[in-house]
Amino acid sequence: MFEPAFGLMLRPEIAALSMSGSSVIVAVNALALKRLRLPAVT
């Protein structure tokens, strides 16, 4: 995607690691939100 516009080419190994890292971050954020206790609205 970036190669025609910017001349940058990402190696497949780095792209795969980035995708898996992103998935881990999303899962950790979901678990953190699940444990979050919001104050009751009165």
Protein Blocks (a to p, Z undefined) as FASTA:
>chain_A
ZZmmnopacdfklmmmmmmmmmmmmmmmmmmmmmpccdddZZ
